[in-house]
Structure formats: C-alpha cells, structure tokens
C-alpha cells in the first residue's frame, strides 16, 4: 500500500467512528421517541379517548400505529448500522456519504408521514402527510441497499 493510500485510510477511520456514533445516538433517541409514542397510544386506548378509538377513527389508529412501528424499527436499523460501521473498518466511503443521510431522512419521513397522515383524516382516508411515506420508504431502501452492497465485502 502506498503512503497516500495509508493516509487516506487513516483519515477515514475517525470519520467512520463519528458516523457510527451518530447513528447509534440517532437510533437510541429515535427508539426513545417512538417507544414514548407507543406509550401515549396505549394511554389513549386505555382511557378510550374517542378521537383515537372511535369508529370513525380507525384510519387514525392505523396511521399512528404504523408511525410507531416504523419509527421503532428504523431506530433499531440505525443502531445496527452504527454497530456495523464500527465493526467493519474503513474502506471506500463514498457510498456512506449517501446512505447515512438517506437513512436519517427515512427515519423522519416514513414515520412522520404516517403520523401526519393520521392527524387529520378525510372520510376514512389519511391526510396529505401520507405523501411523505413513499419518499421515506425509497430513502430507506436505497440506504439499506448501499449498506448491504458495501458492508458485505
């Protein structure tokens, strides 16, 4: 290995560790937020709040449940991603500069779209916030594809 290659690889290691810590932190905070949302939803259900459990609120309940589930799952994905970055070691990180922000965007757009879609419902249909869901899903798919392609080497 030539000297410039060693310097480049050495300079990537702190970046990898910082990125790993970022995803671990983001993942645990995401878990906290969406587990708290789950507790709020259980409380609304337990107290039989009509806005949440009424017959006309079935769509709202579904949207909020999907927001909770997707947010929690993406929090776990961030933790796994952060641990994988820490364990994998440095290599070509151009893919990481794309995958990392996409994964963070997915963690906001996907559950956020479900959450916003359930705030205001229109005759059994979710609100316009649901339009964020496909964008978040696409961001998650690209990020996971890039991770699967490059971390598996």
Backbone torsions as a table, in degrees:
resi	resn	phi	psi	omega
1	UNK	NA	132.8	-178.5
2	UNK	-77.1	164.4	-176.7
3	UNK	-61.7	-44.6	178.6
4	UNK	-61.7	-35.6	178.8
5	UNK	-63.7	-40.7	179.7
6	UNK	-63.9	-42.4	178.8
7	UNK	-63.9	-42.8	179.9
8	UNK	-62.6	-44.3	179.9
9	UNK	-66.0	-38.6	178.8
10	UNK	-65.1	-35.0	-180.0
11	UNK	-75.4	-18.4	178.6
12	UNK	-79.8	-28.7	-175.7
13	UNK	-58.1	-48.1	177.6
14	UNK	-62.9	-37.2	177.3
15	UNK	-61.2	-43.5	178.4
16	UNK	-61.5	-43.9	-179.3
17	UNK	-66.3	-41.2	176.8
18	UNK	-62.7	-43.3	-179.7
19	UNK	-66.3	-38.8	177.1
20	UNK	-61.0	-47.4	179.0
21	UNK	-63.0	-39.4	178.3
22	UNK	-57.8	-47.5	-178.4
23	UNK	-70.8	-34.8	175.9
24	UNK	-64.1	-47.0	178.2
25	UNK	-61.5	-48.4	-179.0
26	UNK	-60.5	-41.8	-179.3
27	UNK	-63.6	-45.9	-179.2
28	UNK	-68.8	-37.3	176.3
29	UNK	-68.1	-38.0	176.8
30	UNK	-62.6	-44.3	176.0
31	UNK	-57.7	-46.0	-179.6
32	UNK	-59.1	-47.3	-177.8
33	UNK	-62.4	-46.9	-174.1
34	UNK	-81.4	-24.2	170.5
35	UNK	-71.1	-35.3	174.1
36	UNK	-64.2	-42.4	175.9
37	UNK	-58.3	-41.5	177.6
38	UNK	-60.1	-40.8	177.6
39	UNK	-64.4	-41.4	177.5
40	UNK	-62.8	-44.0	179.7
41	UNK	-63.0	-40.9	177.4
42	UNK	-64.2	-37.4	177.9
43	UNK	-65.9	-45.0	177.1
44	UNK	-59.5	-40.6	179.0
45	UNK	-68.6	-43.6	-178.3
46	UNK	-63.3	-37.7	179.0
47	UNK	-89.1	6.2	176.8
48	UNK	52.1	48.3	178.1
49	UNK	-69.6	119.8	-174.4
50	UNK	-57.0	-36.4	-179.8
51	UNK	-60.3	-26.0	-177.6
52	UNK	-104.2	-38.1	-174.2
53	UNK	-107.3	-3.2	-179.9
54	UNK	-61.2	159.3	-178.6
55	UNK	-58.5	-36.6	-179.3
56	UNK	-80.0	-1.4	-177.1
57	UNK	-104.4	14.7	-178.3
58	UNK	-59.0	-42.2	178.7
59	UNK	-63.8	-43.1	179.3
60	UNK	-60.1	-46.1	-179.9
61	UNK	-60.6	-43.4	178.6
62	UNK	-63.0	-45.9	-179.0
63	UNK	-62.0	-43.7	-179.8
64	UNK	-67.7	-37.4	177.2
65	UNK	-65.5	-41.3	177.9
66	UNK	-65.9	-37.7	176.9
67	UNK	-62.1	-45.9	179.5
68	UNK	-61.1	-48.3	-176.9
69	UNK	-65.7	-46.4	-178.7
70	UNK	-68.0	-39.4	178.1
71	UNK	-63.5	-43.5	178.8
72	UNK	-63.8	-46.4	179.5
73	UNK	-60.8	-43.8	-179.6
74	UNK	-67.8	-30.6	173.0
75	UNK	-60.4	-43.5	177.7
76	UNK	-66.4	-36.0	177.5
77	UNK	-63.5	-41.0	177.3
78	UNK	-61.2	-42.0	179.4
79	UNK	-63.8	-44.7	177.9
80	UNK	-63.4	-40.4	179.4
81	UNK	-63.3	-45.6	178.7
82	UNK	-62.0	-42.5	178.2
83	UNK	-66.9	-38.2	178.5
84	UNK	-65.5	-40.3	177.8
85	UNK	-63.2	-41.8	-179.1
86	UNK	-66.4	-36.3	-176.2
87	UNK	-84.3	-25.2	-171.5
88	UNK	-76.7	-35.5	-177.6
89	UNK	86.7	166.2	-173.8
90	UNK	-72.8	145.1	169.1
91	UNK	-155.1	-158.7	178.5
92	UNK	-64.9	119.7	-172.9
93	UNK	-107.6	16.1	177.6
94	UNK	-60.7	-39.5	179.1
95	UNK	-62.8	-33.2	-177.3
96	UNK	-69.1	-33.8	177.7
97	UNK	-66.2	-18.2	175.9
98	UNK	-95.0	-47.5	-173.6
99	UNK	-66.6	-40.6	-175.8
100	UNK	-61.3	-53.5	178.9
101	UNK	-67.5	-30.9	177.3
102	UNK	-64.9	-40.0	179.1
103	UNK	-66.4	-39.6	176.7
104	UNK	-66.3	-41.4	177.9
105	UNK	-62.4	-41.7	178.6
106	UNK	-60.7	-36.1	-177.8
107	UNK	-71.7	-17.3	175.1
108	UNK	-96.1	-48.1	-173.9
109	UNK	-69.0	-44.7	-173.8
110	UNK	-66.4	-60.1	178.2
111	UNK	-69.6	-31.9	178.3
112	UNK	-63.1	-38.6	177.3
113	UNK	-64.0	-42.8	176.6
114	UNK	-63.8	-43.7	-179.0
115	UNK	-62.8	-49.1	179.4
116	UNK	-66.1	-34.6	178.3
117	UNK	-64.6	-24.8	-179.5
118	UNK	-93.5	-13.1	-178.0
119	UNK	-65.3	-49.0	177.1
120	UNK	-121.6	122.7	178.9
121	UNK	-114.2	150.1	-176.4
122	UNK	-119.8	97.8	177.0
123	UNK	54.5	42.3	179.7
124	UNK	91.6	-6.7	177.5
125	UNK	-101.8	146.4	178.8
126	UNK	-69.5	161.4	178.1
127	UNK	-71.7	177.2	-174.6
128	UNK	-65.5	-16.9	177.3
129	UNK	-59.1	-22.7	-179.8
130	UNK	-61.9	-19.2	179.0
131	UNK	-66.2	-17.0	177.2
132	UNK	-75.8	-22.3	-174.5
133	UNK	-61.1	-49.7	179.6
134	UNK	-61.9	-35.0	177.1
135	UNK	-64.2	-44.1	177.9
136	UNK	-64.7	-40.0	179.1
137	UNK	-64.9	-41.7	178.3
138	UNK	-64.2	-43.1	178.2
139	UNK	-61.0	-42.9	179.4
140	UNK	-64.6	-42.9	-179.0
141	UNK	-63.0	-43.2	179.7
142	UNK	-65.9	-43.9	-179.9
143	UNK	-61.8	-44.6	-179.2
144	UNK	-68.7	-38.3	176.2
145	UNK	-60.1	-47.5	179.8
146	UNK	-62.4	-41.5	178.7
147	UNK	-64.8	-44.9	-179.2
148	UNK	-62.7	-38.9	-178.3
149	UNK	-69.9	-40.6	-172.1
150	UNK	-99.0	-29.9	-179.9
151	UNK	-79.4	-19.2	-179.2
152	UNK	-80.7	-2.5	-177.4
153	UNK	-80.5	NA	NA
